[in-house]
Amino acid sequence: MVLYTIFTTLLGSLFTLLRTSALLILLNDYFKRTYPEKYETLLIEIPLQLIYVYSKCQIMSGKVQRKVNEFIEANPPIKKLMSDLYKCSGRDLEIEHIVNGDVSGKYKRTQSLPDTRDKANELLIFSDLSTNEKCVNKKILQPDIDFTYKISSVQFILCEVRFNVKTETKCIVVLLKSETYNYYIVNNIIDKKFLKYYLKNYASDSVTSEEINEINTFHVKVIDNDVNIETFDIKGENCLIVKENEYIIVSE
């Protein structure tokens, strides 16, 4: 029975291939006889037009995907529902491609990922969904892509950022760990592009996307688990790097 099924499937595929080949041959013969003067031109123009249409479809598909991702990210209930559906369906879209703080696309770890090297406004964030834990560990991927990670023992009592928007100064508490996510991962870099992503995805009720895009400098204050207080600015290449038992502040 199995052999019969395989045989009929192969036979059906063969007939489909033969029909398609016959149709292409007939079309080629028709154009060659009907439009002999334009035949050579058509051979060039038709593939070019097909490539153009395919490219336009790819661009439109990318725009639609970005809009859908933005809508999902802006609506926490829908975001949670989609996350649950991905897990239930076995889909492992674990990697977010971030551009200017917005989620531009989502990928599986087995896919070819966007190159973010030397791009000051882009980053990749890996969410380990394989643990099936409610709190998802999130690793900010570096140019040398590596999905292994270690959880840091660092825990801030307070981490807040202040920034100027128009004529107002705003202050936002940054939670690097909650019931649903954990950014206390060794070698995670908290820099300007990450903070813009954080504000757009976790503090959108306190600051608008337009305001976030205008931020040049974050004034940061952290109180660590030894009650040490650190204040510093994050701009340009300035950042905070999470280590296994400590954190490093990098200033220009």
C-alpha positions in Angstrom: 0.0 0.0 0.0 2.8 2.4 0.9 4.7 1.6 -2.3 1.5 2.1 -4.3 1.0 5.5 -2.7 4.6 6.5 -3.5 4.3 5.3 -7.1 1.0 7.2 -7.7 2.5 10.4 -6.2 5.6 10.2 -8.4 3.5 9.4 -11.4 1.2 12.5 -10.7 4.3 14.7 -10.3 5.7 13.4 -13.6 2.4 14.1 -15.4 2.4 17.7 -13.9 6.0 18.2 -15.1 5.2 17.0 -18.6 2.0 19.1 -18.9 4.0 22.2 -17.7 6.8 21.5 -20.2 4.4 21.0 -23.0 2.6 24.3 -22.2 5.9 26.2 -22.2 6.9 24.6 -25.5 3.5 25.6 -27.1 3.7 29.1 -25.7 7.2 29.5 -27.1 6.2 28.2 -30.5 3.1 30.5 -30.5 5.1 33.7 -29.8 7.8 32.7 -32.2 5.3 32.2 -35.1 3.0 35.1 -34.2 5.5 37.7 -33.3 8.7 36.8 -35.1 10.0 40.3 -35.1 9.4 40.9 -31.4 10.3 37.3 -30.3 13.9 38.1 -29.2 12.8 41.3 -27.4 10.0 39.4 -25.6 12.5 36.8 -24.4 14.3 39.6 -22.6 11.4 41.8 -21.5 9.2 39.1 -20.0 11.8 37.8 -17.5 12.7 41.4 -16.6 9.0 42.2 -16.0 8.6 39.0 -13.9 11.7 40.0 -11.8 10.3 43.5 -11.4 6.9 42.2 -10.2 8.5 39.7 -7.9 10.7 42.5 -6.4 7.7 44.7 -5.9 5.8 41.9 -4.1 8.8 41.3 -1.9 8.9 45.0 -0.9 5.2 45.2 -0.3 5.4 42.0 1.8 8.2 43.4 3.9 6.2 46.6 4.5 3.1 44.7 5.5 5.1 42.4 7.8 6.7 45.5 9.5 3.3 47.1 10.0 1.8 43.9 11.5 4.8 43.6 13.8 4.4 47.2 14.9 0.7 46.7 15.6 1.4 43.5 17.6 4.2 45.1 19.6 1.9 48.1 20.4 -0.8 45.9 21.8 0.4 43.8 24.7 -2.7 41.5 24.8 -2.3 40.7 21.1 1.5 40.3 21.6 0.9 37.8 24.4 -1.7 35.9 22.3 0.7 35.7 19.3 3.5 34.5 21.6 1.3 31.8 23.0 0.2 30.7 19.5 3.8 30.5 18.4 4.7 28.3 21.3 1.6 26.1 20.9 2.1 25.7 17.1 5.8 24.9 17.6 7.0 28.0 15.7 10.2 29.3 17.1 10.4 32.9 16.0 12.9 33.7 18.7 14.9 36.5 17.2 13.8 40.1 16.8 15.5 42.4 14.4 15.4 45.9 15.9 15.8 49.1 13.7 15.6 52.5 15.4 13.9 50.8 18.4 11.2 49.2 16.3 10.8 45.5 15.6 11.5 45.2 11.9 11.2 41.4 11.6 11.2 38.1 13.5 13.3 35.1 12.7 14.0 31.5 13.7 17.5 30.8 14.8 18.0 28.5 11.8 17.3 31.3 9.4 19.9 33.7 7.8 19.9 36.8 10.1 20.3 40.4 9.1 23.9 41.8 9.4 23.9 44.4 12.2 27.7 44.9 12.2 28.7 48.6 12.1 25.0 49.7 12.2 24.5 52.1 15.0 20.7 51.8 15.0 20.2 48.1 14.7 20.4 45.1 17.0 19.2 41.5 17.3 17.5 40.1 20.5 17.3 36.4 21.1 14.5 35.1 23.3 15.0 31.6 24.6 11.6 30.0 24.2 12.9 26.5 24.5 12.7 26.5 28.3 8.9 26.9 28.4 9.3 29.1 31.4 7.0 32.1 31.9 10.1 34.4 32.4 12.0 34.3 29.0 15.7 34.9 29.1 16.7 37.5 26.4 20.2 37.8 25.0 21.3 40.8 23.0 23.2 39.1 20.1 26.6 40.4 19.2 28.1 40.3 15.6 29.5 36.8 16.4 26.1 35.1 16.7 26.0 32.7 19.6 22.8 31.5 21.2 24.4 30.1 24.4 24.2 32.3 27.4 24.7 32.6 31.1 22.4 34.3 33.6 24.1 37.1 35.6 23.8 37.4 39.3 23.6 41.2 38.9 20.3 42.7 40.1 19.7 46.5 40.2 17.6 47.8 43.0 16.9 50.8 40.7 17.6 51.6 37.1 16.1 54.8 35.7 16.7 57.0 32.7 16.1 60.7 32.3 15.9 62.4 29.0 14.7 65.7 27.5 11.8 65.7 25.0 10.9 69.2 23.7 10.5 71.4 26.8 10.0 68.5 29.2 12.3 66.1 31.1 10.9 62.6 31.6 12.1 59.9 34.0 11.4 56.2 33.2 12.2 53.2 35.5 13.9 50.5 33.4 13.1 47.0 34.6 15.6 44.6 33.2 13.7 41.7 34.7 10.0 41.1 35.2 7.7 38.1 35.4 7.9 37.6 31.7 11.4 38.6 30.6 15.0 38.7 31.9 17.8 40.9 30.4 20.3 40.1 33.1 22.3 38.0 30.8 26.1 38.0 30.8 27.5 40.3 28.1 24.2 42.0 27.4 25.0 45.6 26.4 22.6 48.3 27.6 23.2 51.1 25.1 21.3 53.9 23.3 19.7 51.6 20.7 18.6 49.1 23.4 17.1 51.8 25.6 15.1 53.2 22.6 13.8 49.6 22.0 12.9 49.2 25.7 11.0 52.5 25.8 9.1 51.7 22.6 8.2 48.2 23.7 7.8 48.5 27.5 7.0 52.2 28.2 4.9 53.3 25.2 2.2 54.6 27.6 4.7 57.1 29.1 6.6 58.4 26.0 5.7 58.5 22.3 7.6 56.9 19.5 8.3 60.4 18.0 9.7 61.6 21.3 11.9 58.5 21.6 13.3 59.1 18.1 14.5 62.6 19.1 16.4 61.4 22.2 20.2 62.0 21.9 21.3 61.4 25.5 20.0 59.2 28.3 21.0 60.3 31.9 21.1 57.0 33.8 21.0 56.2 37.5 21.5 52.8 38.9 21.5 51.4 42.4 23.0 48.0 42.5 22.5 45.1 45.0 25.4 46.5 47.1 23.5 49.8 47.3 26.2 51.5 45.2 24.8 54.5 43.3 26.1 55.2 39.8 25.1 58.1 37.5 26.3 58.3 33.9 25.2 59.3 30.4 24.5 56.9 27.6 25.1 58.4 24.2 27.2 57.5 21.2 29.3 54.4 22.2 28.6 54.8 26.0 26.9 51.8 27.5 26.6 49.5 30.5 27.7 45.9 30.1 26.2 43.1 32.3 28.8 40.6 33.5 28.5 37.5 35.5 28.9 39.1 39.0 29.4 42.7 38.1 28.6 45.4 35.5 30.9 47.7 33.6 30.1 51.3 32.6 31.8 52.3 29.3 32.2 56.0 28.8 33.9 57.9 26.0 
